[in-house]
Amino acid sequence: MTFAKFLTLSAAALALSACQQQTAAPADGNTAQAGATAGTETATAAAEGAKLWNNGETKPLDSQVGHPNGTVLQLTSLQSRQTETVVGFRVINGRDRDVELNRFNSNRAGYLVLDSGERLYLSPPATNTRLAIPAGQTFEGELVFLGRLAPVRSAVLVLNENSSADNQYTTTPQFRIDLPVTNGQAGAGQ
């Protein structure tokens, strides 16, 4: 290595080091301003959290609905986040054939409907967009809906909107479940 290259590399390292020091800690005169900014960010985050159902905290659920075709849907949790609403669930396929809980995704047949009429649509996993559950198997995970759940008086989970709620032979069972978004217990219904 020539002396000129060594000097150039050393100067570049020194400049990089100086940039890192300037961004790492504010000067003494700016400490109060940095503290005020951090306090404002905390207050903003708290205000945004107040717009979320249950202040963004996960609420455990214990709701179960059975479909006449032998499929059982259990809801285990509910949480509102800034950009999505998440419902923990477990599906037990008691049939001898596969079932799908999101067969008609192109028609947006899976959603949460709020008391205002607003719908938060299901965002299925890329690896299982139809939410297919093999015969005799149990599937557990989270259903993610696009948009945050604000404080509401009622909300209903709908899966396979245009399918049958009472056909014992269907492979695409319809579920409509009242979510416990008030202080009451989880309701269930088809």
Secondary structure, DSSP 8 states (H G I E B T S, - for coil): --HHHHHHHHHHHHHHHHHHHHHHS--GGGHHHHHHHHHHHHHHHHHHHHTSGGGG--EEEEEEEE-TTSEEEEEEEEEE-SSEEEEEEEEEE-SSS-EES-TTGGGT--EEEETTS-EEEB---TT-TT-EE-TT-EEEEEEEEES---S-S-EEEEESTTS-SS-TT-SS--EEEEE--SSS----B-
